[in-house]
């Protein structure tokens, strides 16, 4: 390894990725067969969320060394971050084939299965990672999330407890175990865990929010209000979070059909004109529902006044219209599309049938180049309990500004923080 590699590693450890990339590039110029330098530069590009460049470097490392487990695994993670989940799984499969003891390859594949809603497969991968490395608390935390999604709260609690035993100072595990106890109706245990999370991190907004919800469930409304008020003070909204990390943000509030349609067209045009390697982030918060007959998802503007006829769908924005336009008109960009919709408060009927019987959005096929995130599981609704913004918005704002996270892990952590949302 050259001095450039070593200095690049040091810059990367400090989060100075541009400097690290410059050093790895110099190392590659000196030795074009240096697979390690390609891998390291790919890692730096991934940290900057430049996934296409990362994939090129990991592919070059694989070309030099077809048995490079590290390159396959990390290219898989880059594909997952781009929303290309099937490609991610293929690469993880290859990494595991080369090295069946690569715990991180199982974790990466497990996270990808989790995003796809294939929780049993995710659990199998996390379990394998635990067998390989039983001292890594994150492996247990990952498996917890899959058990949680399946409603197996006792198993989730066992895993959170094990993760806490390994790492006593990780507030997130206490806060999440709190939510599992809350789901079981064990409110006093939930409060004890949130107390511990707050002791570790006095600015941990979710712990206040979770404890406040537990107090409310016990009927201790004054305590609940105090905690939820504290949580509000600590949360950043999505707009502020995106601006903080460098996005050029346009906000549209209380939109009718015409203004929504126009804003979407302008947004797609801006992304297209920004050119290749652009990162776009589309966030929608509001009412949405799936047509129970066609299974097409719609975003519902504020000027929809009639919910009893087919006009509801004619006056709403089709979900796939946004996705298809971004994919077709800006294929070289990386897109994050977030739908914080399907509110509990929206009571719609159609020909006498309450849409609540078919709650939430219907899952759609993943589209290459887009990572689509929902505030709810398929066919569930989202809550606005508490405050200025719903639980999803609060968690998203906090995680967007957390440094050094890859996109897939960021959205997984956001989902982890939703556990109090009524379904």
NORCOR-V238363 format. One line per field, one symbol per residue. ss: DSSP state (H for helix, E for strand, C for the rest). psi: psi as a letter, one per 20 degrees, with the letter a starting at -180 (. if undefined). burial: b if it has 16 or more other C-alpha atoms within 10 Angstrom, else e. Layout:
# NORCOR-V238363
ss = ???
psi = ???
burial = ???
This chain:
# NORCOR-V238363
ss = CCHHHHHHHHHHHCCCHHHHHHHHHHHHHHCCCCHHHHHHHHHHHHHCCCHHHHHHHHHHHHHHCCCCHHHHHHHHHHHHHCCCHHHHHHHHHHHHHHCCCCHHHHHHHHHHHHHCCCHHHHHHHHHHHHHHCCCCHHHHHHHHHHHHHCCCHHHHHHHHHHHHHHCCCCHHHHHHHHHHHHHCCCHHHHHHHHHHHHHHCCCCHHHHHHHHHHHHHCCCHHHHHHHHHHHHHHCCCHHHHHHHCCCCCCCCCCCCHHHHHHHHHHHHHHHHHHCCCCEEEEEEECCEEECCCCCCEEECCCCCCCCCCCHHHHCCEEHHHHHHHHHHHCCCCEEEEEEECCECCCCCEECCEEHHHHCCCCCCCCCCCEEEEECCCCCCCECCCCCCCCHHHHHHHHHHCCCCCCHHHHHHHHHHCCCCCCC
psi = prhggghghggghijmhgggggghgghhhgnijnhhhgghhggggghjkmhghghgghhhhhggnijnggggghhghggghijmhhhghgghggghggnijnhhhggghghghghijmhghgggghgghhhgnijohhgggghghghghijmhghgggghgghhhhnijohhhghhhghghghijmhghgggghggghggniknghgggghhhggghijmhgggggghgggghipqrgghgghhjjqoppppqlprgghggghgghggggggiiaqjqoqoppppbqqrpoigikpqqporijoiojirihghhjrppgihgggggghimhirpppopomalqhionqqplippihimqaqpqrpqppipopqqirrpkrrqqkpgbgrrhggggggghhjpqjpqgghghghghhjjiipq.
burial = ebebbbebbebbeebbbbbbbebbbbbbeeeebbbbbbbbbbbbbbbbbbbbbbbebbbbbbebeebbbbbbbbbbbbbbbbbbbbbbbebbbbbbebeebbbbbbbbbbbbbbbebebbbbbebbbbbbebebebbbbbbbbbbbbbbeeebbbbbebbbbbbebebebbbbbbbbbbbbbbeebbbbbbebbbbbbebeebbbbbbbbbbbbbbeeeeeebbbebbbbbbebbbbbbebbeeeeeeeeeeeeeebeebbebbeebbeebbeeeebbbbbbeebbbbbbbbeeebbbbbbeeeeebeeeebbebbbbbeebbebbbeebbbbbbbbbbbbbbbeeeebbeeeebbebbbbbbeeeebbbbbbbbbbebbbbbbebeebbbbbbbbbbbbbeeebbbbbbbbbbbbbbbbbee
